[in-house]
Amino acid sequence: MFPSGFYRDENDELNVQGIKIDALTAKYGTPLFIYDTGLMKERYELFLNTVKSVKGNIHYAVKANDSVNIIKFFGKLGAGADIVSIGEFHKCVAAGITPDKIIFSGVGKDKNEIETAIRNNILQFNIESEEELDDIYEIASKLKLTANICLRINPDIAPNTHKKISTGEKETKFGIDNENILSIYQKLHKLKYINPVGLGVHIGSQIFDFNFFHKAYLNLKTVADNLKSIGFKVPTLDLGGGIGIYYDQNKNPDFDTYKKVISDLFLDSEYKLSFEPGRSLIAEAGILVTKVIRNKKNKDKNFIVIDVAMNNLIRPTLYDAYHKIEPVKKIPGKEIIADIVGPICETGDFIALNRKITEVSNNDKLIIRTTGAYGSVMKSNYNARVDALEILIYNGKSYKLKKTDTILDIISKEKIIDFV
């Protein structure tokens, strides 16, 4: 039995499930995303243990990584899905997730998306405005089919996280203000083909101060208790996701503290609880392997140019995100301070700035850790660059996840106009 995750052997070479990373790059090339199902399973089981005391249901947040096989793997472990587009819905169905285990979140559901979801009898819509409710009601009435509706509350809580992934403040586009919940929940009960199923909240991602979760969940429970006290049914509370993971060290997410928060509020509660973890299940289970193209020096500045670019991993330039970088094989030599940059014609095309790293040579392989979430799923073909290959390691074997278009494949999708 091999340890889960990416580990070093007695020769200080990086392995996954008994396979050398160097052997995988020899077979598949670089850039290369590698996902370890061993660590995915370990994280899922840890989270399941965290929420089992409150009988919580897990719905994998597909936006973190929408590979059909990754969705399928979590589905086989028992997860449902949380989606934010009808494209993600179709991926879930392809992965074997049944619609009655799919929650449709997101502020911008198009009418065509809503109709498809209603026709397929999804578990619930997490709605973000009264205007969205009106659209759902119009479509449900036309189809004469019932839509299950959960209201997402905006509790006006600003967790200490990056502003681009903070979603619980009134200044953001997400959720319904507390003061409007009662009137909209009353409206739900008056509309035919609309079934009120509860309330939800999601205040953002990468949250480490769990007092913010406690505050948001307490607010949600208080609103729900008040609605119940005046005669409304509130069977379900959707607690979202957002547990922070550690990009700079090999450390488990703090599921223990999270368990204390939800147990304090919901142990022996009558509410049916849903959770939507994404990053905390998949981020650490993925790495991105890259090859050194060359070293460059400007005045006193060192640059390591690699074949991974911002089109493969946009998090560093978009979120100022940190990813640990290390060699696949132990490299003897002195440490330097360098910017680790890609080939794209943008100053913002970097993976790390002013990073301490052992001197490397052309063709050396490096790994960028914790890229399982919001890595490949945010890719582009900017600068006419093709996608990185992606593989999954399962039971000691590697599996290619998808066909990667060549540049000729990409060009073939364009219609060439005959300019005369």
N, C-alpha and C positions, 0 to 999 in steps of 0.2 A: 504494500500500500504506500503510495507516494503522498507527500504532503500536498494540500491544496495550495493553489497560487503558484507564483513564479519564484523558484528557490535555486540556490547555488549548491553544486555538488562539491565533492572533495577537491576538485581541481579549480574551484571558484568559477565554474562555467554555469550559466543560467539554464535552467531546465523547467519544463512543465509536464506533469504526469509522466515523468521518466523520459521525455523527449528533449534533446538538446535544442535550444533556440537556434543555435548555429546551423543545425541540420535542417530546421524548418526554413530558414532563410536561403539555404542552398537549394532547397526544393521549390520554394515559392517566390524568392526574390524579396526586394524591398521597394517601397514602403510596405509594411505588412502589419495589419491588426491581428492579434492573437487573443482569443477568448478561452478562458479555462472554466469548464462546466463544474469542476470540483469546487472552486471558490464560489461560483454562482449558487450552487446547492448549499454550501456552508452558510452563506449570508442569508439565503432564503429561510433556512431552518432556524437560524438565530432570530430572525425577525418574527417567524411564526411562533417561536417560544415566547417572544416579547409580548405578543398580542393575544395569546391563547387564553390567558386568565380573564380577559374581557370578551372572549368569544369573537374576536375580530376577524373580518374577512379581508384577504389581501388581494388587491387589484394592481398588478404591475403597471407602472406609468410608462407607457410605450414610447413616449417622446424621448426618454433617456437613451434608448437604443431600439430601433424598430426592425431589426433583422427578424425575419419570419421564424428562423430556427431558434433564436434567443427567446422570442415570445412563446414558441412551442415548448421549449425546455421549462420555462417557468409555469406554463400551463400544465405540463405533466406533473409538476411538483404540487399542483393544486391551486395556482393563482388564477384569478380572473384578470381583467385588463381595464385600465383607465386610458381613454383615448381623447384626442383633441381635434381629430379630423376624420372624415369618412374614409380617407385613404388608409389611416391607421386601423379603422374598422375592418376594411377588406383584408389587411395584413393579418389581423387577429383571426378572422374567419379562416384564412388560408393556413394559419398555424393550429387550427383546431379548437380555438376558444369559442364557445357557443355565445350567441348574443345575450342570453339571459345572465351572463357573467361579465358583461361589458358596460362600463359607466362612460357616458359621453360628456366630457367637460369642455371648457373653452368658451371664450367670449364671442367668437365670430362664426357660429354655426350657420351655414347657408341653408336656404329653404330646401334645396335639393338634398343636402346632407340630412336635414331633419326628417324629410320624407323617407329616405332610405332607412334611417335608424328606426322610425316608427314601424315601417312595414316589416322590419326584422325583429320587432319586439325586444329591443335592448332592455337591460336591467333598469336603467334610469338616465335621465338627462340631469346634469348639474347646471342649472340655468343661472345667468349672471345679470339679468335685467327683466323688468316687466315687459319691455318691448320684445324680448326673446320669447317670453311666455305667450304673448299674443300671436307670434308667428307659429309656435308649436300648436296652439289651440286651433288656429285656422286650418292647419294641415291635418291634424288629428280629426277634426270635424269633417273635413272633406273625405278622409279615408274611412271614417267611422271606426277608428281604432284608438285604443287608450294609450296615452303616454304617461309614464311615471316621472314625476317631477320632484327634484330636490333643489332647494334654494341655497345658493352659495352666499354666505354672509361676508361682507367686508368689515372686519372688526376695527379698522383704523389702528392697526398695530404695525410698527416699523421694527422688524427684527434686525439685529446687527449683522447684516449680510450685504453683499454687493447690490447696488441700487437696481441693476438690471434683472435681478432674480428675486427682488422683494415685491410681493404681490398683495400684502395685507393692509396697505394704506389707502385712504380715500382718494389720494392723488393718482392712484393707478387705475387702469381700465377694468379691474377685476371686481366681481362680486356686487352685492346689493347692500346699501347702507342699513345699519341696524334699525333705524327709525322707519324704514319702509317695509320691513319684513312682515309685520302684522297685517298690513293692508293687502300685500300680495299673497300671503298665505291664506287669508280669508277668500281672496279671489279664486285661488286654486280650488277651493271647496265648492264654488258656485258653478264652475265650468264643466260641462259634459265632456267626456273623453279625456279628462285630466285627472290623474290620481296623485295626490300629494303623498310623498314618501319620506319627507324629512328635510333636514338642513345639513349644510356642509361648510367647511372652511379650509383654506390653504393659504398660509401667509408668506410662503416663499421657500427658497432652497438654501442649503448650506447653513443651517441654523445650529449653533453650538450652545447657545444660552437657552436651556430648556424652560426657563421661566416664561419665555415668549409663547411656547406651546401651551403651558399651563394657563396663561392669561387668555389666549385665543380659545382654548377648549372650554374654559370656565364660562366665557362669554357665550359660546355656542350652547352649552348646556343650560345656562340661565334663560336664554331666549326660548329654547325648546321646552323647558319646564314651564315657563309662562304660557306658552301656546297650549300646552296640555292642560294647564290649570283652568283654562277658559273653554275647554271642551274639544280642542282640535287633536287629531291623531298625528303624532310625530314618531313613527316607528324607527326611523333610521337617522344616524348621524355619520356623516362622512368627514373623517379627520384629516384627509389629504396626506401629504408626505412632507419632505423637507429636512430630514435628519442629516446633519453635516457629516461628511467623510473627510479623512485626513489625507491630503495630497502630498504632504511633506514627510510622512513617516508611515511605517508599517504598523498600523494600529486599528483595531476594530472600531466601527461606529459605536457611539455610546448608547447602545440599546438598553442597558441597565437603568440609566437615568430616565430614559423615555418610558420604560415600563413602570417606573415609580409614578410618573406624571399621570399616565392613563389609568393606572390602578387606583390612584388617589381619587380620581374624578368618576371613574366608570365601573369600578369593581361592584358586582351585584346590581348594576344598572339594568333597566329593562330595555335600553336602547340597543338596537342592532348596529354594530359599528363597522365601518369600512375604512381601510387604510390604503394609501396609494404610493408605496415606496417605488422609487426608480433608481436613482443614482446609488443609493445605499446597497442595492442588490447587485449592480452590474459594474460600477465604476472600477473597482479594484481588480475585477476579474479580467480586465482587458489591458493589453500593452500595445504600443506601436513601435515596431522595430524600424530603424533607419540606418542608412549607410552614410559614412563621411565621404563627401565629394572632394573637398579640399580644405586646407587651412589658409587663412589670409590674415595679413597684419597691416593696419593703417596706423602710422605713428606708434603710439603705445597701446593700441586697441587690438585684441585678438578676436578673430571670427572663425568659427567652425561652421562650414557650409555643409548642410546635409540634404538628403533627397526627400525629406518630409517638409511640407510647407503649410502655410495657413489654409490652403484649400483642403488639407487632410485633417488639421487640428487648429481650429480657429480660437479656442478658448484662451490661449495666452494673450493674444492681441485684443480680443473682444472683452474679456473679463479681467485682464491683468492676472490671469490664473497661473499658479505654480504647478509644474509637473516635475517629479524627480527624474533625473536622467543619469544613466549609468551604462558602462560597457557590457556587452554580452559576455565577453571574456575578460579576465583580469588583464589590465594593461600596466606594465611597469613604466615608471616615468614620473616626472615632477608635475605638480599641480599648477595650473594657470587659471587666470580669470578670463572668461571669453563670453561673447555673445554667440548663441547657437541659433543659426538662421537658415532659412530655406531659400530656394532659387527664385521665388516670385519677385517681380519687379515692384516691390513695396517696402518702404522702411519698416512698416508694421508686420512684415513677414518674419516673425521670430518665434522660437519655442522657449527660449530662456535668454535673459539679459544679465550680464555681469555674474555669470555662474562659475563657481569653482569646480574645475573638472581636471582629471588627469590628461596630459597631452595625448592627442590621438593622431593617427595617420590616415591617409587616404584608404578607403574601403573598410576601415574598422566599422563594426556594427555597434550601435547604441540602442538602448531601449528607453522609451518614454513611458513612464509608469502611469497607472490610474487613468487610462484613456477609454475604458469600456463604456462610459456614459458621456454623451454630448461630444463625441469624437467623430466617428464616421457618419453619424446621423446628421451632422451639420456640414457635411462636405460640400464642395463645389468643384467645378472644372475651370476655375479662373486660370488665366494664362494658358488655356487649352491643355491643362494637365489632366491626365486620366486618374481615376480613383485608385486608392491603395487597395490591394487585395486583402480579403478578410477570411480567416480560418477559425474554426472551432475545434477545441480539443475535448474529446469525449471518450472515456474508457481507454485512454492511452493511444488514441488514433487521431489524426488530423483530418478535418473535413473542410473543403472549400465551401464558403457560405453562399456565394453568388458569382455570377459571371461578371467580369469587369470589362467594360467597353474599351476597345482600343481607340486611338484618335480617329481612325478610319470609320469605326462604328459611330462615333460622335458626329463626324462630318456627314455620314449617310442619313442622319436624322434631319438635316437641313435640306430645304427645297432650293435647288440652284436655279436662279432666274436667268433666262436668256435675254440679256440686255443687247438690243440691236441698235 
